[in-house]
Amino acid sequence: MNADSGTDGCGTSPACQFCGIFRSITECRSTGMKTVSEASMTTFTAGEPRHWDLRVTCTPMEIEGHEFFVVSLQDIAAEKRLAALERIFFHDILNTASGLNGLLTVLRDEKDPVQTNELLGYSEEASRTIIDEISMFRQLRAAESGDLKTELKTVDSLDFLKSVAARNSYHNTRNDISVNIDSSSSGVETETDPVLLQRVLTNLLKNAVEASKAGSEVVAGTRVLSDRVLFFVRNNGVIPEGVREQIFQRSFSTKGASRGLGTYSVKLLTEKYLKGKASFISNHSEGTVFTIELGIKFPVQP
């Protein structure tokens, strides 16, 4: 998707220095040794984005005194999906289920009504988290395969954002980060799929909280244009250049192996199903601001 912005096509755009294919070829050329690495990239076919997870093998070869490099690309999307599935079910959900089991064990022996109600609240929250994780992965799989169906409703953009932010604050395990609504925000009735929009905004809020330093603030807000509405989430951190170039790739993450679904799902759900636009800026003067731009009236399908 960045090839046309380069001075001489693929390999020459500013983003190319962070491309796994480019780096594999560069390493092979400099060392003269076979290289094997992974790469994520986005291509466009008939205007529709397609995300690729690839294993890149670059092998040096000399033929009649000329130096060549044989590059093979293997689609490893299935492996990446399986890794993500294992992470969700074997790590996140298992941890939450273990916590729920511990709460229920304590609850069984608790005699104090006040403590009982508190434990019931924690247990309900843990079970809701498990359901939410499973629902998220099912939505993402359906979205990638083109089987996800939108259910449109009219919501007030500002009220909706406040509701999502309040829910996120309740779930927030980092008590040292505050989530606030920008005081200059304005709302408008918007036709959208509230389930998918909630997923998008929740992911942005979670990412902003996780990326924030202790004692800092995450600010969310809405802006109304003539026929558009903007949702934004801002934190004071700055994303490094190499991360910025890959932020919406499916398997890229700064949080470790087999993560990388959050910002990818934001762009996929926003642009393919909510018919909007997902973008961000990140610099030292403004911090990091993710923006979701939606039409007030959902476009009529052809």
VENFENNOR-V683893 format. One record per backbone hydrogen bond with DSSP energy under -1.0 kcal/mol. CO is the residue of the C=O (numbers start at 0). NH is the residue of the N-H. E is the energy in kcal/mol with one decimal. If there is no record, write none. Layout:
CO/NH/E  CO/NH/E
//
This chain:
1/4/-1.3  2/5/-1.4  8/11/-1.9  12/15/-1.3  14/17/-1.8  15/18/-1.7  18/22/-2.4  19/23/-2.0  20/24/-2.3  21/25/-2.5  22/26/-2.6  23/27/-2.2  24/28/-2.5  25/29/-2.1  26/30/-2.3  27/31/-2.3  34/57/-2.5  36/55/-3.1  38/53/-3.3  40/51/-3.2  42/49/-2.9  44/47/-2.0  47/44/-2.5  49/42/-2.7  51/40/-1.8  52/75/-2.7  53/38/-2.5  54/73/-2.3  55/36/-2.5  56/71/-2.6  57/34/-2.4  58/69/-2.9  60/67/-3.5  62/65/-1.9  65/62/-2.6  67/60/-2.7  69/58/-2.4  71/56/-2.3  73/54/-2.5  75/79/-2.2  76/80/-2.7  77/81/-2.4  78/82/-2.4  79/83/-2.4  80/84/-2.8  81/85/-2.7  82/86/-2.3  83/87/-2.5  84/88/-2.8  85/89/-2.6  86/90/-1.1  86/91/-2.1  87/92/-3.2  90/94/-2.5  91/95/-2.2  92/96/-3.1  93/97/-2.4  94/98/-2.1  95/99/-2.4  96/100/-2.5  97/101/-2.1  98/102/-2.3  99/103/-2.4  100/104/-2.0  101/105/-2.1  102/106/-2.7  103/107/-1.8  111/115/-2.5  112/116/-2.3  113/117/-1.9  114/118/-2.6  115/119/-2.4  116/120/-2.0  117/121/-2.1  118/122/-2.5  119/123/-2.6  120/124/-2.1  121/125/-2.3  122/126/-2.3  123/127/-2.1  124/128/-2.0  125/129/-1.8  126/130/-2.0  127/131/-2.4  128/132/-2.3  129/133/-2.0  130/134/-2.5  131/135/-2.4  132/136/-1.9  133/137/-2.1  134/138/-2.5  135/139/-2.3  136/140/-2.4  137/141/-2.3  138/142/-2.5  139/143/-2.4  140/144/-1.8  141/146/-2.2  141/147/-1.2  152/191/-2.6  154/189/-3.5  155/159/-2.8  156/160/-2.1  157/161/-2.5  158/162/-2.1  159/163/-2.3  160/164/-2.8  161/165/-2.4  162/166/-2.1  163/167/-2.4  164/168/-2.4  165/169/-1.8  166/170/-1.7  167/171/-1.6  173/176/-1.3  175/214/-1.9  177/217/-3.1  179/219/-2.6  181/184/-1.7  187/156/-2.5  189/154/-2.7  191/152/-3.2  192/196/-2.5  193/197/-2.3  194/198/-1.7  195/199/-2.3  196/200/-2.7  197/201/-2.5  198/202/-2.1  199/203/-2.0  200/204/-2.5  201/205/-2.7  202/206/-2.5  203/207/-2.3  204/208/-2.4  205/209/-2.6  206/210/-1.8  208/211/-1.2  212/215/-1.9  215/177/-1.5  217/179/-2.9  218/233/-3.2  219/181/-3.3  220/231/-2.5  221/185/-1.3  222/229/-3.1  226/295/-1.9  227/224/-2.9  228/293/-2.6  229/222/-2.1  230/291/-3.1  231/220/-2.1  232/289/-2.4  233/218/-2.6  234/287/-2.6  239/243/-2.4  240/244/-1.8  242/245/-1.2  245/248/-2.0  260/264/-2.4  261/265/-1.6  262/266/-2.0  263/267/-2.5  264/268/-2.7  265/269/-2.1  266/270/-2.5  267/271/-2.1  268/272/-1.0  268/273/-1.9  269/275/-2.8  276/292/-2.7  278/290/-3.0  280/288/-2.5  282/286/-2.0  286/282/-2.1  287/234/-2.1  288/280/-1.9  289/232/-2.1  290/278/-2.2  291/230/-2.8  292/276/-2.0  293/228/-2.7  295/190/-2.8
//
